[in-house]
Amino acid sequence: MVRMVTSTQRRRLGAASALLMGAALICACGEKPHDSVGAPAPSQSSGPAGPTSSPAPGASPYVEPGVVDGAPHNGENNAYRRPGDMSPASEEAAEAEAARMTPVLKRLHAKKKWDPESVRAALTGELGYEVVKTGSKGKVLSGNLIVQEMRSRYENDEYITPEGTMIGLRVRKDACVTAFVQPTNYEARANGPFMETGCMEPPTGH
């Protein structure tokens, strides 16, 4: 026997079905959906910041170009060791005198005659240079050659004077020959005058 469903009963069934479906949707799987909004941003790299990064602790605030060890003001402190500029003509004249002097130094070195007396005698006698003569205040009166013993240095708690001779020859106002002969080697080179020592090789330290 078929039971007839009235319209009132159909409305009640529909309402009940709607309630059951809503409950099923709310409780589905028991999981909370993921949400990307408000999630923390990925952490940024903490590596170097490039050219604007601050210098390393202890780095010198001033390093001159070309200074290998980074010593501050190295160029300023050693300015006295730089020879002056020469004109092209003066440089040519100085190089010619260095070429004349070199064979004499070579022969003295071979004979082990590197003391100032032997060197002075050879340079004045063979090449015609004149030893510098100065006045009471150190003003050069005549001559163009200075010959002296090597500079002393502090070694093993005392000052010693190495064997050998230093030479300075004034060729022109802006041109010199700076030379030496010693047990290990010899040399004559053309250069401009030094700020404090003229045509003589300056010391290595002030």
RAGIQUI-V303228 format. One record per helix or strand of 2 or more residues. SS is the DSSP state (h for helix, s for strand). FROM is the first residue (numbers start at 0). TO is the last residue. If there is no record, write none. Layout:
BEGIN
{{SS & FROM & TO} {SS & FROM & TO}}
END
This chain:
BEGIN
{{h & 6 & 25} {h & 27 & 29} {h & 49 & 51} {h & 73 & 76} {h & 78 & 80} {h & 87 & 109} {h & 115 & 126} {s & 132 & 133} {s & 139 & 141} {s & 144 & 148} {s & 151 & 154} {s & 157 & 160} {s & 164 & 171} {s & 174 & 180} {s & 185 & 190}}
END
